[in-house]
C-alpha cells in the first residue's frame, strides 16, 4: 500500500514536470514568434523609408504608433 502511494506520487510529479516543460516550450515559441514579427515590422519600416515614405505615412499604412516608426 505504501509502495502504491509512492508510485502514484512519483507519477504525479513526473506529469507535473512534463506539463512545466510543455509550458516553458510554449513560452519560448511565443517569444520566438514575437521576435520574428518585430523583425518583419522593422524590415517593412526600413523598406518604406528607403522608398521615400514619411514616418507619418508608414505609421498610417502599418497601423502602428508614430513613435515606433522613428
RABEL-V91617 format. One record per backbone hydrogen bond with DSSP energy under -0.5 kcal/mol. NH is the residue of the N-H (numbers start at 1). CO is the residue of the C=O. If there is no record, write none. Layout:
nh=NH co=CO
nh=NH co=CO
This chain:
nh=5 co=1
nh=6 co=2
nh=7 co=3
nh=8 co=4
nh=9 co=5
nh=10 co=6
nh=11 co=7
nh=12 co=8
nh=13 co=9
nh=14 co=10
nh=15 co=11
nh=16 co=12
nh=17 co=13
nh=18 co=14
nh=19 co=15
nh=20 co=16
nh=21 co=17
nh=22 co=18
nh=23 co=19
nh=24 co=20
nh=25 co=21
nh=26 co=22
nh=27 co=23
nh=28 co=24
nh=29 co=25
nh=30 co=26
nh=31 co=27
nh=32 co=28
nh=33 co=29
nh=34 co=30
nh=35 co=31
nh=36 co=32
nh=37 co=33
nh=38 co=34
nh=39 co=35
nh=40 co=36
nh=41 co=37
nh=42 co=38
nh=43 co=39
nh=44 co=40
nh=45 co=41
nh=46 co=42
nh=47 co=43
nh=48 co=44
nh=49 co=45
nh=50 co=46
nh=51 co=47
nh=52 co=49
nh=53 co=48
nh=58 co=54
nh=59 co=55
nh=60 co=56
nh=61 co=57
nh=62 co=58
nh=63 co=59
nh=64 co=59
nh=68 co=65
nh=69 co=65
nh=69 co=66
nh=70 co=66
